[in-house]
């Protein structure tokens, strides 16, 4: 899936991923390619992007995520 993480001012991260783990309101949420379309609120924690058995962790304070098809777009305040 294609992952985009943006703040109000800039694109923080853009890459392909196999899985993304999000810090959601009700706990962690794991998304993979072609997950059911979803919009969710994010809380303080780390967005973990997993690709080729490597994990990239991006700390956030809050935000929103939108998944549709093979694209995940995240608008967040980066810590």
N, C-alpha and C positions, 0 to 999 in steps of 0.2 A: 504494500500500500504506500501511497505517497503521504508524507506527513509535513504539515506546515505549522510552525509555531511563530506567532506574531505578537508584538506589543502594539500599542497605539502608534508608536513612533517608527518601528522597524521590524523586519523579518529576523527572527532570532535563530531559526533552524528550519532547514528544508532538506529532506532526504527520503530515500526508500526505507521501509522497515517491514519486518515480519510480524512484529507485535508491538503494541504500545500499552503501557500500564499507566492509568490516570488516577490521581487522588480525587475521588468523587465525594460528594456530600455524605453518602451512606457507605463509604468504604472504597476500596480500590476497584477499578474497572479495567478489565483486560480486553483490548480490541485487536482483531486480526482482519486480514483482507475480506472485503465484502461482508463485514458485520452488518447486522440489521441497522438501518438508518436510526441515528440517535442524536439528541442534543442533551448535554448534561452540564451542570454547574460543577466547577472544580474548586477545591479548597487548598489551603496551604499544604505543600508537600512537594514531591518531585514527579515530573513526567519522565517515565523511563521508556526510552526507545530501544528496541532490541532488533539487531540486524547482524547476521553472520556470527551469531553467538557472542556478540559484543553488546554491552549496555551503555547507552549515553543517558546520563541523568541531568535533567534541567529543572532546577528548583523554581517553584512559582509560589505566589501568595494567594492568588485567586484567579478565576477565569471561566471560560466557557469552551466546550468542545463540540464540534459538529462532524459526524461521520456519515458519509453517503457514498455508496459504491466502493471504490478503492481509494478514497481520499479522506483524510482526517485533517480538519482545520481547527487550530486552537488559538484563541485570543486570550492572552493572559498577562498578568503583572508578573514579571520575572524578578525573583528575589536577588 
